[in-house]
Amino acid sequence: MLTYQWLTASFLLMVSCIVSSAEIYQCRSDSGGIVFRDQPCLFQAYAGDSEAHVVWQEIRAISRLGESMNAIRGASVEIRAQCRAKEQELSGRIAALKPQIEQLAPRFSVLVEAYEALPQCVSCGQSATFHCRESNRLLQTAANELDMPKIGQ
């Protein structure tokens, strides 16, 4: 009986060490609420009204909407229909950005790469989450390249 208790205690200790090593990040949502994530908060509110800043903010908004589509990327016919409708809506927003992206392309290649990941990010496919993360990673790099000051700094 003592061996069983010792094994149980060892197992629980091992599990608690694994769980406690996972980092939790407290971030702000677009609406200002608190959100807990298992990844660092990539974005803060950035200031800037240049064309590159405005495009950056629109790409960020579309990418976040793509991430929020995870709830409607399912197998049922009704859910797939909702996903396709949202995909079409966001594809229109992506297409509307194309002329601005073409103008910015020579100077801001990372911003262009973030834009190019958007169609897959807002798709109903299984790789959408990967493409949203890739777009967000590229946006973070673009924010650094644009030297975008965080609001409040």
C-alpha positions in Angstrom: 0.0 0.0 0.0 2.9 2.4 0.8 4.3 1.7 -2.7 1.0 2.7 -4.3 0.9 5.9 -2.3 4.5 6.7 -3.2 3.8 6.1 -6.9 0.7 8.2 -6.8 2.5 11.0 -5.1 5.4 10.8 -7.6 3.1 10.9 -10.5 1.2 13.9 -9.2 4.4 15.7 -8.5 5.6 15.0 -12.0 2.3 16.2 -13.6 2.3 19.4 -11.5 5.9 20.2 -12.6 4.9 19.8 -16.2 1.7 21.9 -15.8 3.5 24.6 -13.8 6.1 24.9 -16.6 3.5 26.0 -19.1 3.4 29.8 -19.3 0.2 31.7 -19.3 0.0 35.3 -20.7 -2.5 37.9 -19.8 -3.3 40.0 -22.9 -5.9 42.7 -23.8 -8.5 41.9 -26.4 -9.6 44.4 -29.1 -12.5 45.3 -26.9 -10.3 46.0 -23.9 -11.1 42.9 -21.9 -8.5 40.5 -20.4 -7.7 37.4 -22.3 -5.4 34.5 -21.2 -3.3 32.9 -23.8 -0.6 30.2 -24.0 1.5 32.4 -26.3 3.0 35.8 -25.7 0.8 38.8 -26.4 2.2 39.8 -29.8 0.4 43.0 -30.3 -0.2 46.1 -28.3 -2.0 49.2 -29.7 0.2 50.9 -32.1 0.2 54.5 -33.1 0.7 55.8 -36.6 -1.3 57.0 -39.5 1.0 56.4 -42.5 -0.3 54.2 -45.2 1.9 51.4 -44.0 0.6 51.7 -40.5 -3.0 51.7 -41.7 -2.4 48.6 -43.9 -0.6 46.9 -41.0 -3.7 47.5 -38.8 -6.1 46.2 -41.4 -4.0 43.0 -41.9 -3.9 42.6 -38.1 -7.7 42.9 -37.9 -8.3 40.4 -40.7 -5.8 38.0 -39.2 -7.6 38.2 -35.9 -11.0 37.6 -37.6 -9.4 34.6 -39.3 -8.3 33.2 -35.9 -11.8 33.7 -34.5 -13.2 31.5 -37.4 -11.9 28.4 -35.6 -15.3 28.0 -34.0 -17.0 27.7 -37.4 -14.4 25.4 -39.1 -16.4 22.3 -38.5 -17.8 19.3 -40.3 -21.6 20.0 -40.2 -23.2 21.5 -43.3 -24.6 24.5 -41.4 -21.2 25.3 -39.8 -19.4 25.0 -43.2 -21.9 27.4 -44.8 -21.2 29.9 -42.0 -17.5 29.5 -42.6 -17.8 29.9 -46.3 -19.8 33.1 -45.9 -17.2 34.6 -43.5 -14.4 33.5 -45.8 -16.1 35.4 -48.7 -16.6 38.5 -46.6 -13.0 38.6 -45.4 -11.7 37.8 -48.9 -13.4 41.0 -50.1 -11.5 42.9 -47.4 -8.2 41.3 -48.5 -8.8 42.1 -52.1 -9.6 45.7 -51.2 -6.1 46.0 -49.7 -4.3 44.8 -52.8 -3.7 48.2 -54.4 -2.2 49.5 -51.2 0.0 46.4 -50.8 1.3 46.8 -54.3 2.4 50.4 -53.6 4.1 49.3 -50.4 5.7 46.2 -51.8 9.1 47.7 -52.7 9.6 49.1 -49.2 7.8 46.7 -46.9 8.4 43.1 -48.0 7.5 41.6 -44.6 4.2 43.4 -44.6 3.5 42.0 -48.1 4.3 38.5 -46.8 1.9 39.0 -43.9 -0.8 40.0 -46.4 0.0 37.0 -48.6 -0.8 34.6 -45.7 -4.3 36.1 -45.2 -6.2 34.2 -47.9 -5.3 30.9 -46.2 -5.8 32.4 -42.7 -9.4 33.2 -43.5 -10.1 30.0 -45.3 -12.1 27.1 -44.0 -9.2 24.7 -44.4 -7.3 22.8 -41.8 -4.2 24.8 -42.2 -5.9 28.2 -41.6 -4.7 28.4 -38.0 -1.1 27.9 -39.1 -1.4 30.7 -41.7 -3.0 33.1 -39.1 0.0 32.5 -36.8 2.4 33.0 -39.7 0.7 36.3 -40.6 0.8 37.4 -37.0 4.5 36.5 -36.7 5.2 38.5 -39.8 3.2 41.4 -38.6 5.3 41.5 -35.4 8.4 41.7 -37.5 6.8 44.4 -39.7 5.9 46.4 -36.6 9.5 46.4 -35.6 10.6 47.4 -39.1 8.1 50.2 -39.2 9.4 51.3 -35.8 5.8 51.6 -34.7 5.6 53.3 -31.4 3.2 51.6 -28.9 0.5 53.9 -27.6 1.5 55.3 -24.2 5.2 55.4 -24.9 
